[in-house]
Amino acid sequence: WKPDDCSYNIGDHICNLRLITAYNTVNELYNYHGEPIVLEMTSMRCSDCQRSSAANDYMITMGGNIRWITIIMENEAGMNPNVSDAKRWANAFSLSYFYVWLGGRTYIDIHNGKTGFPYSSYPYYVLINDDLQIYTVVEGFDKDEIVNKIADLKSSL
């Protein structure tokens, strides 16, 4: 597998994401090679996203040893988020600034998943195995489904 041979589709190796954190520093997804990861794509204006982020502590605890990264795809106005937005989100839900990243609409590709995530609703979860391969996705917020999918991911490692 070569990093250039990637996509955002189930079964493929995910493309690297170099995104700004709520600390206003850059972090890269590929820094976590060797760890299972949950990417949670969220919108600040989405009520299910707010419920999801409020339940993150529970889902992270149930996942155990899973790297959890929240990517804010849009702010309350439907625009790309900024660092201030990310800090407000992190503070509202007691999330680590280091693992709240700024995304945006450029990471959405509902057509083929080659240039962005192929999703159409928030929240959107991407579960990634320790080799940076997309194991599965979950669209919408269902706490039990997410916890069960994380358990499935862990048992596949």
PyMOL commands that place a pseudoatom at each C-alpha (Angstrom):
pseudoatom trace, name=CA, resn=TRP, resi=1, chain=A, elem=C, hetatm=0, pos=[0.000, 0.000, 0.000]
pseudoatom trace, name=CA, resn=LYS, resi=2, chain=A, elem=C, hetatm=0, pos=[1.237, 3.460, -0.946]
pseudoatom trace, name=CA, resn=PRO, resi=3, chain=A, elem=C, hetatm=0, pos=[-0.144, 6.651, 0.636]
pseudoatom trace, name=CA, resn=ASP, resi=4, chain=A, elem=C, hetatm=0, pos=[-1.089, 7.965, -2.826]
pseudoatom trace, name=CA, resn=ASP, resi=5, chain=A, elem=C, hetatm=0, pos=[-3.268, 4.860, -3.368]
pseudoatom trace, name=CA, resn=CYS, resi=6, chain=A, elem=C, hetatm=0, pos=[-6.095, 5.924, -1.088]
pseudoatom trace, name=CA, resn=SER, resi=7, chain=A, elem=C, hetatm=0, pos=[-9.753, 6.907, -1.001]
pseudoatom trace, name=CA, resn=TYR, resi=8, chain=A, elem=C, hetatm=0, pos=[-12.541, 7.548, 1.484]
pseudoatom trace, name=CA, resn=ASN, resi=9, chain=A, elem=C, hetatm=0, pos=[-14.452, 4.338, 0.732]
pseudoatom trace, name=CA, resn=ILE, resi=10, chain=A, elem=C, hetatm=0, pos=[-14.926, 1.265, 2.945]
pseudoatom trace, name=CA, resn=GLY, resi=11, chain=A, elem=C, hetatm=0, pos=[-12.144, -1.263, 2.446]
pseudoatom trace, name=CA, resn=ASP, resi=12, chain=A, elem=C, hetatm=0, pos=[-9.643, 1.260, 1.089]
pseudoatom trace, name=CA, resn=HIS, resi=13, chain=A, elem=C, hetatm=0, pos=[-6.779, 2.923, 2.898]
pseudoatom trace, name=CA, resn=ILE, resi=14, chain=A, elem=C, hetatm=0, pos=[-7.875, 6.379, 3.931]
pseudoatom trace, name=CA, resn=CYS, resi=15, chain=A, elem=C, hetatm=0, pos=[-6.114, 9.409, 2.498]
pseudoatom trace, name=CA, resn=ASN, resi=16, chain=A, elem=C, hetatm=0, pos=[-4.049, 11.412, 4.934]
pseudoatom trace, name=CA, resn=LEU, resi=17, chain=A, elem=C, hetatm=0, pos=[-5.755, 14.372, 6.532]
pseudoatom trace, name=CA, resn=ARG, resi=18, chain=A, elem=C, hetatm=0, pos=[-3.570, 17.323, 7.585]
pseudoatom trace, name=CA, resn=LEU, resi=19, chain=A, elem=C, hetatm=0, pos=[-5.931, 19.549, 9.522]
pseudoatom trace, name=CA, resn=ILE, resi=20, chain=A, elem=C, hetatm=0, pos=[-5.745, 22.399, 11.977]
pseudoatom trace, name=CA, resn=THR, resi=21, chain=A, elem=C, hetatm=0, pos=[-6.700, 21.564, 15.557]
pseudoatom trace, name=CA, resn=ALA, resi=22, chain=A, elem=C, hetatm=0, pos=[-8.536, 23.685, 18.103]
pseudoatom trace, name=CA, resn=TYR, resi=23, chain=A, elem=C, hetatm=0, pos=[-5.030, 24.506, 19.404]
pseudoatom trace, name=CA, resn=ASN, resi=24, chain=A, elem=C, hetatm=0, pos=[-4.371, 26.152, 16.009]
pseudoatom trace, name=CA, resn=THR, resi=25, chain=A, elem=C, hetatm=0, pos=[-1.681, 23.570, 15.248]
pseudoatom trace, name=CA, resn=VAL, resi=26, chain=A, elem=C, hetatm=0, pos=[-1.587, 21.047, 12.414]
pseudoatom trace, name=CA, resn=ASN, resi=27, chain=A, elem=C, hetatm=0, pos=[-2.159, 17.362, 13.086]
pseudoatom trace, name=CA, resn=GLU, resi=28, chain=A, elem=C, hetatm=0, pos=[-2.097, 14.477, 10.608]
pseudoatom trace, name=CA, resn=LEU, resi=29, chain=A, elem=C, hetatm=0, pos=[-4.209, 11.359, 10.489]
pseudoatom trace, name=CA, resn=TYR, resi=30, chain=A, elem=C, hetatm=0, pos=[-1.205, 9.294, 9.385]
pseudoatom trace, name=CA, resn=ASN, resi=31, chain=A, elem=C, hetatm=0, pos=[0.476, 10.105, 12.732]
pseudoatom trace, name=CA, resn=TYR, resi=32, chain=A, elem=C, hetatm=0, pos=[-1.850, 7.459, 14.174]
pseudoatom trace, name=CA, resn=HIS, resi=33, chain=A, elem=C, hetatm=0, pos=[-0.833, 4.561, 11.941]
pseudoatom trace, name=CA, resn=GLY, resi=34, chain=A, elem=C, hetatm=0, pos=[-0.878, 1.483, 14.167]
pseudoatom trace, name=CA, resn=GLU, resi=35, chain=A, elem=C, hetatm=0, pos=[-3.907, 2.639, 16.167]
pseudoatom trace, name=CA, resn=PRO, resi=36, chain=A, elem=C, hetatm=0, pos=[-7.591, 2.036, 15.461]
pseudoatom trace, name=CA, resn=ILE, resi=37, chain=A, elem=C, hetatm=0, pos=[-9.354, 5.358, 14.908]
pseudoatom trace, name=CA, resn=VAL, resi=38, chain=A, elem=C, hetatm=0, pos=[-12.865, 6.772, 14.927]
pseudoatom trace, name=CA, resn=LEU, resi=39, chain=A, elem=C, hetatm=0, pos=[-13.351, 9.923, 12.900]
pseudoatom trace, name=CA, resn=GLU, resi=40, chain=A, elem=C, hetatm=0, pos=[-16.527, 11.736, 13.860]
pseudoatom trace, name=CA, resn=MET, resi=41, chain=A, elem=C, hetatm=0, pos=[-17.600, 14.261, 11.219]
pseudoatom trace, name=CA, resn=THR, resi=42, chain=A, elem=C, hetatm=0, pos=[-19.915, 16.819, 12.725]
pseudoatom trace, name=CA, resn=SER, resi=43, chain=A, elem=C, hetatm=0, pos=[-21.759, 20.048, 12.089]
pseudoatom trace, name=CA, resn=MET, resi=44, chain=A, elem=C, hetatm=0, pos=[-22.176, 22.639, 14.810]
pseudoatom trace, name=CA, resn=ARG, resi=45, chain=A, elem=C, hetatm=0, pos=[-25.757, 23.329, 13.722]
pseudoatom trace, name=CA, resn=CYS, resi=46, chain=A, elem=C, hetatm=0, pos=[-26.858, 19.683, 13.812]
pseudoatom trace, name=CA, resn=SER, resi=47, chain=A, elem=C, hetatm=0, pos=[-28.830, 18.608, 16.903]
pseudoatom trace, name=CA, resn=ASP, resi=48, chain=A, elem=C, hetatm=0, pos=[-27.860, 14.926, 16.463]
pseudoatom trace, name=CA, resn=CYS, resi=49, chain=A, elem=C, hetatm=0, pos=[-24.214, 16.035, 16.280]
pseudoatom trace, name=CA, resn=GLN, resi=50, chain=A, elem=C, hetatm=0, pos=[-24.615, 17.856, 19.566]
pseudoatom trace, name=CA, resn=ARG, resi=51, chain=A, elem=C, hetatm=0, pos=[-26.159, 14.747, 21.128]
pseudoatom trace, name=CA, resn=SER, resi=52, chain=A, elem=C, hetatm=0, pos=[-23.325, 12.673, 19.685]
pseudoatom trace, name=CA, resn=SER, resi=53, chain=A, elem=C, hetatm=0, pos=[-20.583, 14.925, 21.029]
pseudoatom trace, name=CA, resn=ALA, resi=54, chain=A, elem=C, hetatm=0, pos=[-22.320, 14.991, 24.415]
pseudoatom trace, name=CA, resn=ALA, resi=55, chain=A, elem=C, hetatm=0, pos=[-22.094, 11.162, 24.407]
pseudoatom trace, name=CA, resn=ASN, resi=56, chain=A, elem=C, hetatm=0, pos=[-18.456, 11.061, 23.235]
pseudoatom trace, name=CA, resn=ASP, resi=57, chain=A, elem=C, hetatm=0, pos=[-17.115, 10.414, 26.712]
pseudoatom trace, name=CA, resn=TYR, resi=58, chain=A, elem=C, hetatm=0, pos=[-19.293, 7.305, 27.019]
pseudoatom trace, name=CA, resn=MET, resi=59, chain=A, elem=C, hetatm=0, pos=[-18.507, 6.075, 23.497]
pseudoatom trace, name=CA, resn=ILE, resi=60, chain=A, elem=C, hetatm=0, pos=[-14.772, 6.686, 23.930]
pseudoatom trace, name=CA, resn=THR, resi=61, chain=A, elem=C, hetatm=0, pos=[-14.785, 4.841, 27.256]
pseudoatom trace, name=CA, resn=MET, resi=62, chain=A, elem=C, hetatm=0, pos=[-16.698, 1.916, 25.742]
pseudoatom trace, name=CA, resn=GLY, resi=63, chain=A, elem=C, hetatm=0, pos=[-14.295, 1.864, 22.786]
pseudoatom trace, name=CA, resn=GLY, resi=64, chain=A, elem=C, hetatm=0, pos=[-11.189, 1.816, 24.960]
pseudoatom trace, name=CA, resn=ASN, resi=65, chain=A, elem=C, hetatm=0, pos=[-7.823, 2.182, 23.185]
pseudoatom trace, name=CA, resn=ILE, resi=66, chain=A, elem=C, hetatm=0, pos=[-9.461, 3.742, 20.133]
pseudoatom trace, name=CA, resn=ARG, resi=67, chain=A, elem=C, hetatm=0, pos=[-8.204, 7.135, 18.966]
pseudoatom trace, name=CA, resn=TRP, resi=68, chain=A, elem=C, hetatm=0, pos=[-11.244, 9.419, 18.685]
pseudoatom trace, name=CA, resn=ILE, resi=69, chain=A, elem=C, hetatm=0, pos=[-10.972, 12.489, 16.441]
pseudoatom trace, name=CA, resn=THR, resi=70, chain=A, elem=C, hetatm=0, pos=[-13.836, 14.936, 15.949]
pseudoatom trace, name=CA, resn=ILE, resi=71, chain=A, elem=C, hetatm=0, pos=[-13.747, 16.861, 12.672]
pseudoatom trace, name=CA, resn=ILE, resi=72, chain=A, elem=C, hetatm=0, pos=[-16.016, 19.885, 12.518]
pseudoatom trace, name=CA, resn=MET, resi=73, chain=A, elem=C, hetatm=0, pos=[-17.212, 20.146, 8.930]
pseudoatom trace, name=CA, resn=GLU, resi=74, chain=A, elem=C, hetatm=0, pos=[-19.305, 23.295, 9.308]
pseudoatom trace, name=CA, resn=ASN, resi=75, chain=A, elem=C, hetatm=0, pos=[-20.140, 25.908, 11.918]
pseudoatom trace, name=CA, resn=GLU, resi=76, chain=A, elem=C, hetatm=0, pos=[-23.569, 27.200, 12.946]
pseudoatom trace, name=CA, resn=ALA, resi=77, chain=A, elem=C, hetatm=0, pos=[-23.801, 29.317, 9.783]
pseudoatom trace, name=CA, resn=GLY, resi=78, chain=A, elem=C, hetatm=0, pos=[-23.035, 26.349, 7.513]
pseudoatom trace, name=CA, resn=MET, resi=79, chain=A, elem=C, hetatm=0, pos=[-19.579, 27.725, 6.712]
pseudoatom trace, name=CA, resn=ASN, resi=80, chain=A, elem=C, hetatm=0, pos=[-16.156, 26.143, 7.153]
pseudoatom trace, name=CA, resn=PRO, resi=81, chain=A, elem=C, hetatm=0, pos=[-15.232, 26.298, 10.844]
pseudoatom trace, name=CA, resn=ASN, resi=82, chain=A, elem=C, hetatm=0, pos=[-12.412, 28.348, 12.337]
pseudoatom trace, name=CA, resn=VAL, resi=83, chain=A, elem=C, hetatm=0, pos=[-10.279, 27.845, 15.446]
pseudoatom trace, name=CA, resn=SER, resi=84, chain=A, elem=C, hetatm=0, pos=[-12.701, 29.820, 17.605]
pseudoatom trace, name=CA, resn=ASP, resi=85, chain=A, elem=C, hetatm=0, pos=[-15.545, 27.513, 16.500]
pseudoatom trace, name=CA, resn=ALA, resi=86, chain=A, elem=C, hetatm=0, pos=[-13.443, 24.441, 17.327]
pseudoatom trace, name=CA, resn=LYS, resi=87, chain=A, elem=C, hetatm=0, pos=[-12.594, 25.762, 20.785]
pseudoatom trace, name=CA, resn=ARG, resi=88, chain=A, elem=C, hetatm=0, pos=[-16.240, 26.503, 21.538]
pseudoatom trace, name=CA, resn=TRP, resi=89, chain=A, elem=C, hetatm=0, pos=[-17.214, 22.970, 20.423]
pseudoatom trace, name=CA, resn=ALA, resi=90, chain=A, elem=C, hetatm=0, pos=[-14.423, 21.365, 22.436]
pseudoatom trace, name=CA, resn=ASN, resi=91, chain=A, elem=C, hetatm=0, pos=[-15.319, 23.382, 25.542]
pseudoatom trace, name=CA, resn=ALA, resi=92, chain=A, elem=C, hetatm=0, pos=[-19.043, 22.665, 25.197]
pseudoatom trace, name=CA, resn=PHE, resi=93, chain=A, elem=C, hetatm=0, pos=[-18.454, 18.908, 25.158]
pseudoatom trace, name=CA, resn=SER, resi=94, chain=A, elem=C, hetatm=0, pos=[-15.237, 18.586, 27.220]
pseudoatom trace, name=CA, resn=LEU, resi=95, chain=A, elem=C, hetatm=0, pos=[-13.199, 17.401, 24.244]
pseudoatom trace, name=CA, resn=SER, resi=96, chain=A, elem=C, hetatm=0, pos=[-9.432, 17.688, 23.902]
pseudoatom trace, name=CA, resn=TYR, resi=97, chain=A, elem=C, hetatm=0, pos=[-8.402, 20.629, 21.707]
pseudoatom trace, name=CA, resn=PHE, resi=98, chain=A, elem=C, hetatm=0, pos=[-5.761, 18.364, 20.173]
pseudoatom trace, name=CA, resn=TYR, resi=99, chain=A, elem=C, hetatm=0, pos=[-8.428, 15.969, 18.808]
pseudoatom trace, name=CA, resn=VAL, resi=100, chain=A, elem=C, hetatm=0, pos=[-10.947, 18.526, 17.556]
pseudoatom trace, name=CA, resn=TRP, resi=101, chain=A, elem=C, hetatm=0, pos=[-9.967, 19.305, 13.978]
pseudoatom trace, name=CA, resn=LEU, resi=102, chain=A, elem=C, hetatm=0, pos=[-11.197, 21.809, 11.424]
pseudoatom trace, name=CA, resn=GLY, resi=103, chain=A, elem=C, hetatm=0, pos=[-12.633, 20.219, 8.306]
pseudoatom trace, name=CA, resn=GLY, resi=104, chain=A, elem=C, hetatm=0, pos=[-14.876, 21.764, 5.696]
pseudoatom trace, name=CA, resn=ARG, resi=105, chain=A, elem=C, hetatm=0, pos=[-16.968, 21.068, 2.640]
pseudoatom trace, name=CA, resn=THR, resi=106, chain=A, elem=C, hetatm=0, pos=[-13.869, 20.308, 0.550]
pseudoatom trace, name=CA, resn=TYR, resi=107, chain=A, elem=C, hetatm=0, pos=[-13.747, 16.941, 2.332]
pseudoatom trace, name=CA, resn=ILE, resi=108, chain=A, elem=C, hetatm=0, pos=[-17.200, 15.884, 1.104]
pseudoatom trace, name=CA, resn=ASP, resi=109, chain=A, elem=C, hetatm=0, pos=[-17.614, 13.908, -2.124]
pseudoatom trace, name=CA, resn=ILE, resi=110, chain=A, elem=C, hetatm=0, pos=[-20.957, 12.113, -2.268]
pseudoatom trace, name=CA, resn=HIS, resi=111, chain=A, elem=C, hetatm=0, pos=[-20.260, 10.878, -5.797]
pseudoatom trace, name=CA, resn=ASN, resi=112, chain=A, elem=C, hetatm=0, pos=[-17.344, 8.480, -5.558]
pseudoatom trace, name=CA, resn=GLY, resi=113, chain=A, elem=C, hetatm=0, pos=[-15.409, 8.936, -2.314]
pseudoatom trace, name=CA, resn=LYS, resi=114, chain=A, elem=C, hetatm=0, pos=[-12.171, 9.606, -4.167]
pseudoatom trace, name=CA, resn=THR, resi=115, chain=A, elem=C, hetatm=0, pos=[-11.643, 13.230, -3.159]
pseudoatom trace, name=CA, resn=GLY, resi=116, chain=A, elem=C, hetatm=0, pos=[-13.653, 13.305, 0.064]
pseudoatom trace, name=CA, resn=PHE, resi=117, chain=A, elem=C, hetatm=0, pos=[-15.988, 11.402, 2.330]
pseudoatom trace, name=CA, resn=PRO, resi=118, chain=A, elem=C, hetatm=0, pos=[-19.053, 9.971, 0.515]
pseudoatom trace, name=CA, resn=TYR, resi=119, chain=A, elem=C, hetatm=0, pos=[-21.700, 10.970, 3.029]
pseudoatom trace, name=CA, resn=SER, resi=120, chain=A, elem=C, hetatm=0, pos=[-24.907, 12.906, 2.985]
pseudoatom trace, name=CA, resn=SER, resi=121, chain=A, elem=C, hetatm=0, pos=[-25.786, 13.400, 6.655]
pseudoatom trace, name=CA, resn=TYR, resi=122, chain=A, elem=C, hetatm=0, pos=[-24.315, 14.393, 10.002]
pseudoatom trace, name=CA, resn=PRO, resi=123, chain=A, elem=C, hetatm=0, pos=[-22.938, 13.016, 12.174]
pseudoatom trace, name=CA, resn=TYR, resi=124, chain=A, elem=C, hetatm=0, pos=[-20.852, 10.642, 10.102]
pseudoatom trace, name=CA, resn=TYR, resi=125, chain=A, elem=C, hetatm=0, pos=[-18.410, 8.192, 11.664]
pseudoatom trace, name=CA, resn=VAL, resi=126, chain=A, elem=C, hetatm=0, pos=[-15.506, 6.524, 9.894]
pseudoatom trace, name=CA, resn=LEU, resi=127, chain=A, elem=C, hetatm=0, pos=[-13.971, 3.569, 11.738]
pseudoatom trace, name=CA, resn=ILE, resi=128, chain=A, elem=C, hetatm=0, pos=[-10.402, 2.902, 10.649]
pseudoatom trace, name=CA, resn=ASN, resi=129, chain=A, elem=C, hetatm=0, pos=[-8.266, -0.119, 11.513]
pseudoatom trace, name=CA, resn=ASP, resi=130, chain=A, elem=C, hetatm=0, pos=[-4.668, 0.049, 12.715]
pseudoatom trace, name=CA, resn=ASP, resi=131, chain=A, elem=C, hetatm=0, pos=[-3.384, -0.108, 9.111]
pseudoatom trace, name=CA, resn=LEU, resi=132, chain=A, elem=C, hetatm=0, pos=[-5.386, 3.034, 8.175]
pseudoatom trace, name=CA, resn=GLN, resi=133, chain=A, elem=C, hetatm=0, pos=[-7.931, 0.999, 6.230]
pseudoatom trace, name=CA, resn=ILE, resi=134, chain=A, elem=C, hetatm=0, pos=[-11.570, 2.104, 6.453]
pseudoatom trace, name=CA, resn=TYR, resi=135, chain=A, elem=C, hetatm=0, pos=[-13.368, -0.686, 8.292]
pseudoatom trace, name=CA, resn=THR, resi=136, chain=A, elem=C, hetatm=0, pos=[-16.910, 0.705, 8.219]
pseudoatom trace, name=CA, resn=VAL, resi=137, chain=A, elem=C, hetatm=0, pos=[-18.943, 3.886, 8.469]
pseudoatom trace, name=CA, resn=VAL, resi=138, chain=A, elem=C, hetatm=0, pos=[-22.006, 4.887, 10.455]
pseudoatom trace, name=CA, resn=GLU, resi=139, chain=A, elem=C, hetatm=0, pos=[-24.311, 7.668, 9.251]
pseudoatom trace, name=CA, resn=GLY, resi=140, chain=A, elem=C, hetatm=0, pos=[-26.458, 9.396, 11.845]
pseudoatom trace, name=CA, resn=PHE, resi=141, chain=A, elem=C, hetatm=0, pos=[-26.347, 9.144, 15.608]
pseudoatom trace, name=CA, resn=ASP, resi=142, chain=A, elem=C, hetatm=0, pos=[-27.188, 5.834, 17.253]
pseudoatom trace, name=CA, resn=LYS, resi=143, chain=A, elem=C, hetatm=0, pos=[-24.990, 5.411, 20.326]
pseudoatom trace, name=CA, resn=ASP, resi=144, chain=A, elem=C, hetatm=0, pos=[-25.512, 1.645, 20.591]
pseudoatom trace, name=CA, resn=GLU, resi=145, chain=A, elem=C, hetatm=0, pos=[-24.760, 1.082, 16.903]
pseudoatom trace, name=CA, resn=ILE, resi=146, chain=A, elem=C, hetatm=0, pos=[-21.546, 3.074, 17.143]
pseudoatom trace, name=CA, resn=VAL, resi=147, chain=A, elem=C, hetatm=0, pos=[-20.400, 1.218, 20.269]
pseudoatom trace, name=CA, resn=ASN, resi=148, chain=A, elem=C, hetatm=0, pos=[-21.211, -2.133, 18.585]
pseudoatom trace, name=CA, resn=LYS, resi=149, chain=A, elem=C, hetatm=0, pos=[-19.306, -1.170, 15.409]
pseudoatom trace, name=CA, resn=ILE, resi=150, chain=A, elem=C, hetatm=0, pos=[-16.317, -0.143, 17.530]
pseudoatom trace, name=CA, resn=ALA, resi=151, chain=A, elem=C, hetatm=0, pos=[-16.453, -3.543, 19.265]
pseudoatom trace, name=CA, resn=ASP, resi=152, chain=A, elem=C, hetatm=0, pos=[-16.549, -5.229, 15.836]
pseudoatom trace, name=CA, resn=LEU, resi=153, chain=A, elem=C, hetatm=0, pos=[-13.539, -3.192, 14.723]
pseudoatom trace, name=CA, resn=LYS, resi=154, chain=A, elem=C, hetatm=0, pos=[-11.583, -4.119, 17.835]
pseudoatom trace, name=CA, resn=SER, resi=155, chain=A, elem=C, hetatm=0, pos=[-12.361, -7.820, 17.420]
pseudoatom trace, name=CA, resn=SER, resi=156, chain=A, elem=C, hetatm=0, pos=[-11.119, -7.679, 13.805]
pseudoatom trace, name=CA, resn=LEU, resi=157, chain=A, elem=C, hetatm=0, pos=[-7.664, -6.422, 14.805]
for i in range(1, 157): cmd.bond("trace and resi %d" % i, "trace and resi %d" % (i + 1))
show_as sticks, trace
zoom trace
